[in-house]
Amino acid sequence: MDRYAVFIDGGYARKVLEQFGNVRVSYLKFSEIVAAGQERLRTYYYDCAPYVSSPPTPSQKTRKAGFDRFAAALERQSRFQVKLGRLARRESQNGTIRFEQKMVDILLAVDLVQLSVGHQIQRAVLLASDSDFVPAIQIARNAGTVVELYYHIPPRPHDELMSVCDDRIPIDKDLVDKIKF
């Protein structure tokens, strides 16, 4: 029997769910729906905890505590693993502050390559939008892994990402309704 793994970019997943009214979903249900009769090795969820200043504000403490509960709940599910990058605070010359995720994409790419090259999976289900994954997907495909991209527009995945995947499956209201809590 073939085995698959699910790779979820948490930032992209949130943007997709915003299009459906910020509904709460079960990533376990999502993982089971995309199974297609195969055994799931694991579902990997990649993200960053929210930014917390020093000292943290009350709202930052609340957001961080909520994220920690969410990540812990995912980790308790069967065959789930949460991998966290870090959030970097960037200030532009005009004083605008923005936050950038660091290491999230590379964590996902390394896992995809390792599992594919090691022939631990024959199929990869990817919920992401960034072209940074293209080299990892090419290596996975060369190793014989079929890569499926689940996506929604908006936000539109990068064209190069869309073209390099074996299959592209749009996320629609019916799928979201099936995975709602």
Backbone as CSV, one residue per row, in Angstrom:
resi,resn,N_x,N_y,N_z,CA_x,CA_y,CA_z,C_x,C_y,C_z
1,MET,0.848,-1.189,0.000,0.000,0.000,0.000,0.886,1.242,0.000
2,ASP,0.492,2.193,-0.809,1.227,3.453,-0.860,0.978,4.268,0.399
3,ARG,1.948,5.108,0.711,1.849,5.958,1.896,1.994,7.414,1.471
4,TYR,1.303,8.275,2.179,1.361,9.700,1.869,1.620,10.503,3.133
5,ALA,2.009,11.758,2.928,2.160,12.716,4.020,1.502,14.019,3.585
6,VAL,1.011,14.749,4.562,0.373,16.045,4.334,1.293,17.121,4.887
7,PHE,1.521,18.158,4.099,2.388,19.272,4.478,1.543,20.550,4.431
8,ILE,1.331,21.172,5.581,0.457,22.346,5.672,1.266,23.567,6.092
9,ASP,1.257,24.579,5.248,1.820,25.888,5.593,0.718,26.632,6.346
10,GLY,0.890,26.770,7.654,-0.150,27.355,8.502,-0.541,28.764,8.099
11,GLY,0.428,29.583,7.683,0.115,30.951,7.258,-0.792,30.956,6.027
12,TYR,-0.498,30.098,5.072,-1.334,30.004,3.876,-2.709,29.431,4.222
13,ALA,-2.745,28.426,5.082,-4.027,27.840,5.485,-4.936,28.899,6.109
14,ARG,-4.366,29.760,6.946,-5.171,30.835,7.557,-5.736,31.774,6.489
15,LYS,-4.906,32.129,5.502,-5.368,33.020,4.428,-6.494,32.379,3.629
16,VAL,-6.387,31.091,3.374,-7.453,30.385,2.657,-8.725,30.395,3.492
17,LEU,-8.618,30.070,4.774,-9.802,29.999,5.631,-10.462,31.356,5.824
18,GLU,-9.693,32.446,5.702,-10.294,33.787,5.742,-11.336,33.935,4.644
19,GLN,-11.115,33.293,3.518,-12.046,33.382,2.382,-13.373,32.687,2.681
20,PHE,-13.384,31.842,3.711,-14.592,31.114,4.093,-15.125,31.588,5.436
21,GLY,-14.739,32.793,5.848,-15.243,33.377,7.088,-14.493,32.944,8.330
22,ASN,-13.195,32.629,8.188,-12.358,32.222,9.328,-12.953,31.062,10.115
23,VAL,-13.495,30.076,9.403,-14.064,28.911,10.064,-12.960,28.090,10.724
24,ARG,-13.315,27.390,11.785,-12.380,26.467,12.438,-12.509,25.124,11.748
25,VAL,-11.374,24.536,11.407,-11.393,23.265,10.691,-10.547,22.228,11.417
26,SER,-10.791,20.980,11.059,-9.998,19.870,11.576,-9.001,19.461,10.505
27,TYR,-7.731,19.644,10.800,-6.710,19.218,9.845,-6.608,17.693,9.803
28,LEU,-7.070,17.015,10.845,-7.141,15.563,10.814,-8.191,15.121,9.790
29,LYS,-9.362,15.759,9.813,-10.389,15.434,8.811,-9.875,15.714,7.406
30,PHE,-9.196,16.839,7.232,-8.611,17.153,5.929,-7.666,16.038,5.505
31,SER,-6.808,15.616,6.412,-5.832,14.567,6.113,-6.515,13.260,5.734
32,GLU,-7.625,12.953,6.383,-8.359,11.726,6.076,-9.094,11.827,4.744
33,ILE,-9.635,12.985,4.428,-10.362,13.168,3.165,-9.427,13.026,1.970
34,VAL,-8.217,13.540,2.073,-7.280,13.475,0.944,-6.586,12.115,0.848
35,ALA,-6.897,11.185,1.741,-6.204,9.896,1.824,-6.267,9.078,0.542
36,ALA,-7.392,9.070,-0.137,-7.565,8.274,-1.354,-7.184,6.807,-1.122
37,GLY,-7.530,6.276,0.057,-7.283,4.878,0.357,-5.861,4.533,0.747
38,GLN,-5.025,5.527,0.925,-3.632,5.279,1.276,-3.405,5.466,2.778
39,GLU,-2.285,4.933,3.245,-1.900,5.093,4.637,-1.199,6.436,4.814
40,ARG,-1.604,7.177,5.857,-0.954,8.463,6.143,0.225,8.231,7.064
41,LEU,1.393,8.611,6.597,2.572,8.564,7.464,2.400,9.580,8.580
42,ARG,2.138,10.832,8.189,2.046,11.908,9.173,1.493,13.153,8.488
43,THR,0.920,14.037,9.281,0.569,15.375,8.832,1.514,16.338,9.535
44,TYR,2.163,17.167,8.742,3.103,18.165,9.259,2.464,19.538,9.130
45,TYR,2.502,20.294,10.197,1.946,21.650,10.214,3.086,22.606,10.542
46,TYR,3.331,23.554,9.639,4.459,24.494,9.761,3.914,25.895,10.004
47,ASP,4.490,26.571,10.995,3.999,27.912,11.301,4.991,28.611,12.223
48,CYS,4.632,29.813,12.637,5.365,30.577,13.641,4.379,31.008,14.715
49,ALA,4.845,31.019,15.931,4.028,31.591,17.003,3.917,33.091,16.767
50,PRO,2.849,33.719,17.251,2.712,35.169,17.077,3.847,35.930,17.757
51,TYR,4.089,37.118,17.262,5.140,37.965,17.825,4.771,38.376,19.248
52,VAL,5.767,38.332,20.128,5.597,38.766,21.516,6.758,39.688,21.843
53,SER,6.436,40.921,22.205,7.482,41.889,22.567,7.963,41.610,23.990
54,SER,8.982,42.332,24.385,9.496,42.195,25.741,9.447,43.559,26.420
55,PRO,8.589,43.772,27.368,7.616,42.839,27.910,6.394,42.724,26.988
56,PRO,5.694,41.576,27.030,4.534,41.388,26.148,3.330,42.213,26.594
57,THR,2.549,42.621,25.622,1.291,43.306,25.916,0.248,42.252,26.287
58,PRO,-0.837,42.661,26.941,-1.897,41.693,27.264,-2.465,40.999,26.008
59,SER,-2.639,41.743,24.929,-3.180,41.113,23.717,-2.178,40.130,23.116
60,GLN,-0.893,40.445,23.196,0.130,39.512,22.707,0.123,38.231,23.540
61,LYS,0.005,38.368,24.857,-0.062,37.198,25.730,-1.258,36.317,25.370
62,THR,-2.393,36.946,25.112,-3.611,36.210,24.772,-3.455,35.469,23.448
63,ARG,-2.927,36.179,22.424,-2.716,35.550,21.112,-1.743,34.388,21.205
64,LYS,-0.657,34.587,21.949,0.357,33.536,22.091,-0.212,32.329,22.823
65,ALA,-0.976,32.559,23.868,-1.581,31.450,24.614,-2.552,30.671,23.723
66,GLY,-3.326,31.379,22.904,-4.243,30.715,21.971,-3.494,29.869,20.956
67,PHE,-2.406,30.419,20.434,-1.602,29.665,19.468,-0.997,28.428,20.121
68,ASP,-0.483,28.577,21.332,0.120,27.449,22.038,-0.903,26.338,22.268
69,ARG,-2.143,26.705,22.622,-3.204,25.701,22.804,-3.497,24.986,21.482
70,PHE,-3.578,25.767,20.388,-3.835,25.210,19.061,-2.725,24.230,18.665
71,ALA,-1.465,24.641,18.812,-0.333,23.785,18.435,-0.300,22.515,19.291
72,ALA,-0.568,22.645,20.568,-0.580,21.475,21.455,-1.710,20.520,21.082
73,ALA,-2.864,21.061,20.720,-3.984,20.213,20.300,-3.648,19.458,19.018
74,LEU,-2.975,20.113,18.080,-2.552,19.420,16.853,-1.583,18.295,17.188
75,GLU,-0.611,18.579,18.029,0.406,17.583,18.387,-0.200,16.347,19.053
76,ARG,-1.333,16.518,19.745,-1.980,15.387,20.424,-2.729,14.482,19.455
77,GLN,-2.979,14.964,18.238,-3.700,14.142,17.267,-2.778,13.062,16.708
78,SER,-3.389,11.983,16.300,-2.629,10.853,15.767,-1.832,11.246,14.529
79,ARG,-0.544,10.964,14.578,0.367,11.162,13.451,0.442,12.615,12.977
80,PHE,0.497,13.526,13.923,0.657,14.949,13.622,1.971,15.435,14.204
81,GLN,2.581,16.354,13.500,3.782,16.987,14.025,3.748,18.469,13.656
82,VAL,3.964,19.322,14.639,4.007,20.763,14.437,5.470,21.176,14.422
83,LYS,5.839,21.940,13.402,7.210,22.433,13.298,7.152,23.952,13.207
84,LEU,7.889,24.596,14.096,7.812,26.049,14.199,9.092,26.736,13.751
85,GLY,8.895,27.756,12.955,9.974,28.668,12.636,9.925,29.794,13.651
86,ARG,10.454,30.933,13.271,10.391,32.086,14.175,9.886,33.285,13.390
87,LEU,9.360,34.240,14.121,8.834,35.451,13.514,9.847,36.573,13.739
88,ALA,10.247,37.211,12.663,11.211,38.315,12.752,10.481,39.638,12.559
89,ARG,10.784,40.592,13.415,10.196,41.937,13.330,11.100,42.786,12.451
90,ARG,10.510,43.392,11.434,11.271,44.233,10.506,10.677,45.633,10.501
91,GLU,11.576,46.629,10.578,11.136,48.024,10.530,11.777,48.681,9.320
92,SER,10.945,49.277,8.482,11.467,49.940,7.291,11.982,51.329,7.651
93,GLN,12.623,51.987,6.695,13.173,53.323,6.942,12.091,54.343,7.249
94,ASN,10.878,54.114,6.742,9.794,55.063,7.021,9.047,54.735,8.320
95,GLY,9.548,53.728,9.071,8.956,53.406,10.368,7.870,52.349,10.326
96,THR,7.546,51.839,9.154,6.531,50.795,9.043,7.092,49.487,9.597
97,ILE,6.296,48.839,10.427,6.715,47.575,11.041,5.947,46.439,10.374
98,ARG,6.698,45.390,10.035,6.072,44.188,9.496,6.789,42.976,10.091
99,PHE,6.159,41.835,9.963,6.725,40.610,10.516,6.924,39.604,9.398
100,GLU,8.045,38.874,9.463,8.399,37.870,8.460,8.604,36.531,9.132
101,GLN,8.037,35.489,8.519,8.307,34.140,8.992,9.705,33.730,8.544
102,LYS,10.426,33.098,9.420,11.762,32.602,9.114,11.804,31.095,9.368
103,MET,12.413,30.371,8.476,12.657,28.925,8.536,11.444,28.053,8.240
104,VAL,10.250,28.604,8.127,9.062,27.784,7.926,9.131,27.054,6.586
105,ASP,9.400,27.783,5.509,9.448,27.163,4.187,10.551,26.118,4.087
106,ILE,11.689,26.402,4.660,12.803,25.460,4.560,12.526,24.197,5.378
107,LEU,11.869,24.319,6.508,11.491,23.143,7.290,10.594,22.222,6.473
108,LEU,9.597,22.810,5.807,8.692,22.025,4.971,9.459,21.386,3.806
109,ALA,10.283,22.163,3.139,11.020,21.661,1.974,11.949,20.511,2.356
110,VAL,12.648,20.634,3.477,13.566,19.577,3.913,12.794,18.293,4.204
111,ASP,11.668,18.402,4.890,10.869,17.200,5.186,10.358,16.544,3.906
112,LEU,9.858,17.345,2.977,9.368,16.812,1.708,10.470,16.049,0.976
113,VAL,11.650,16.627,0.905,12.773,15.985,0.215,13.201,14.712,0.947
114,GLN,13.375,14.791,2.266,13.835,13.618,3.026,12.872,12.443,2.889
115,LEU,11.589,12.697,3.038,10.601,11.615,2.974,10.492,11.037,1.571
116,SER,10.659,11.882,0.569,10.557,11.423,-0.822,11.802,10.643,-1.240
117,VAL,12.965,11.203,-1.002,14.215,10.554,-1.404,14.410,9.243,-0.629
118,GLY,13.965,9.208,0.620,14.048,7.993,1.431,12.940,6.995,1.128
119,HIS,12.078,7.325,0.170,10.961,6.468,-0.265,10.032,6.085,0.890
120,GLN,9.905,7.000,1.860,8.964,6.784,2.960,7.542,7.139,2.544
121,ILE,7.422,7.985,1.516,6.105,8.342,0.982,6.135,8.215,-0.539
122,GLN,4.956,7.922,-1.085,4.802,7.877,-2.534,3.947,9.046,-3.022
123,ARG,3.326,9.729,-2.070,2.444,10.843,-2.407,2.577,11.918,-1.346
124,ALA,2.642,13.175,-1.805,2.722,14.319,-0.898,1.543,15.235,-1.183
125,VAL,0.806,15.579,-0.136,-0.300,16.526,-0.237,0.205,17.832,0.359
126,LEU,0.168,18.875,-0.447,0.753,20.157,-0.068,-0.326,21.228,-0.030
127,LEU,-0.416,21.950,1.080,-1.299,23.102,1.214,-0.380,24.296,1.424
128,ALA,-0.034,24.962,0.320,0.943,26.045,0.352,0.786,26.887,-0.908
129,SER,1.515,28.003,-0.975,1.379,28.878,-2.142,2.696,29.453,-2.650
130,ASP,3.794,29.156,-1.992,5.052,29.852,-2.229,5.918,29.137,-3.260
131,SER,6.527,29.889,-4.144,7.420,29.302,-5.152,8.725,28.799,-4.536
132,ASP,9.009,29.130,-3.291,10.211,28.616,-2.627,10.213,27.087,-2.570
133,PHE,9.046,26.465,-2.686,8.946,25.010,-2.606,9.278,24.313,-3.919
134,VAL,9.399,25.053,-4.998,9.585,24.453,-6.326,10.785,23.507,-6.382
135,PRO,11.990,23.890,-5.936,13.116,22.944,-6.010,12.867,21.662,-5.211
136,ALA,12.265,21.775,-4.039,11.977,20.593,-3.221,10.955,19.693,-3.919
137,ILE,9.961,20.289,-4.541,8.958,19.503,-5.259,9.594,18.785,-6.441
138,GLN,10.481,19.455,-7.143,11.163,18.818,-8.269,11.975,17.615,-7.806
139,ILE,12.664,17.737,-6.684,13.431,16.608,-6.143,12.487,15.479,-5.735
140,ALA,11.395,15.827,-5.069,10.417,14.816,-4.646,9.858,14.068,-5.860
141,ARG,9.498,14.800,-6.887,8.962,14.165,-8.095,10.014,13.277,-8.757
142,ASN,11.251,13.737,-8.805,12.325,12.920,-9.389,12.541,11.629,-8.606
143,ALA,12.211,11.651,-7.310,12.335,10.460,-6.466,11.109,9.548,-6.599
144,GLY,10.121,9.963,-7.382,8.944,9.142,-7.615,7.718,9.512,-6.804
145,THR,7.791,10.572,-6.042,6.651,11.015,-5.238,5.704,11.844,-6.100
146,VAL,4.417,11.541,-6.012,3.395,12.341,-6.679,3.044,13.486,-5.736
147,VAL,3.108,14.713,-6.236,2.856,15.895,-5.408,1.547,16.540,-5.828
148,GLU,0.631,16.624,-4.857,-0.672,17.242,-5.080,-0.730,18.571,-4.333
149,LEU,-1.156,19.593,-5.019,-1.295,20.913,-4.412,-2.766,21.213,-4.172
150,TYR,-3.120,21.472,-2.928,-4.457,21.956,-2.584,-4.339,23.462,-2.446
151,TYR,-5.226,24.189,-3.094,-5.095,25.643,-3.145,-6.463,26.314,-3.229
152,HIS,-6.449,27.612,-3.032,-7.647,28.444,-3.197,-7.207,29.776,-3.775
153,ILE,-8.083,30.349,-4.599,-7.824,31.690,-5.153,-8.975,32.585,-4.731
154,PRO,-8.774,33.694,-4.076,-7.534,34.162,-3.487,-7.231,33.407,-2.204
155,PRO,-6.059,33.437,-1.695,-4.842,34.001,-2.279,-4.272,33.036,-3.324
156,ARG,-3.860,33.571,-4.410,-3.391,32.754,-5.530,-1.988,32.210,-5.266
157,PRO,-1.829,30.890,-5.436,-0.477,30.327,-5.346,0.381,30.821,-6.504
158,HIS,1.650,30.832,-6.312,2.584,31.259,-7.345,2.424,30.368,-8.578
159,ASP,2.462,30.965,-9.783,2.284,30.214,-11.030,3.278,29.072,-11.168
160,GLU,4.519,29.310,-10.777,5.539,28.274,-10.898,5.223,27.080,-9.992
161,LEU,4.685,27.351,-8.811,4.275,26.277,-7.905,3.136,25.479,-8.533
162,MET,2.174,26.187,-9.096,1.040,25.515,-9.736,1.516,24.592,-10.859
163,SER,2.477,25.042,-11.637,2.894,24.261,-12.800,3.784,23.073,-12.439
164,VAL,4.515,23.124,-11.343,5.460,22.056,-11.010,4.790,20.869,-10.303
165,CYS,3.620,21.069,-9.724,2.938,19.982,-9.016,2.269,19.033,-10.008
166,ASP,2.144,17.770,-9.608,1.511,16.775,-10.469,0.015,17.023,-10.608
167,ASP,-0.631,17.331,-9.516,-2.071,17.572,-9.507,-2.358,18.830,-8.717
168,ARG,-3.414,19.526,-9.128,-3.843,20.746,-8.463,-5.326,20.598,-8.135
169,ILE,-5.645,20.677,-6.843,-7.013,20.468,-6.392,-7.488,21.744,-5.703
170,PRO,-8.510,22.390,-6.257,-9.006,23.615,-5.617,-9.758,23.293,-4.323
171,ILE,-9.570,24.157,-3.353,-10.309,24.053,-2.092,-11.600,24.833,-2.282
172,ASP,-12.709,24.144,-2.147,-14.003,24.797,-2.340,-14.837,24.692,-1.062
173,LYS,-16.013,25.279,-1.103,-16.899,25.319,0.059,-17.275,23.920,0.515
174,ASP,-17.487,22.991,-0.417,-17.847,21.624,-0.041,-16.752,20.977,0.797
175,LEU,-15.493,21.141,0.397,-14.390,20.568,1.171,-14.310,21.223,2.548
176,VAL,-14.419,22.528,2.598,-14.346,23.241,3.881,-15.483,22.809,4.788
177,ASP,-16.689,22.638,4.242,-17.809,22.170,5.062,-17.555,20.785,5.646
178,LYS,-16.857,19.932,4.913,-16.568,18.568,5.385,-15.536,18.551,6.511
179,ILE,-14.693,19.570,6.579,-13.622,19.558,7.590,-13.866,20.538,8.748
180,LYS,-15.025,21.195,8.740,-15.364,22.120,9.836,-15.525,21.379,11.145
181,PHE,-15.215,22.096,12.231,-15.495,21.584,13.571,-16.965,21.706,13.826
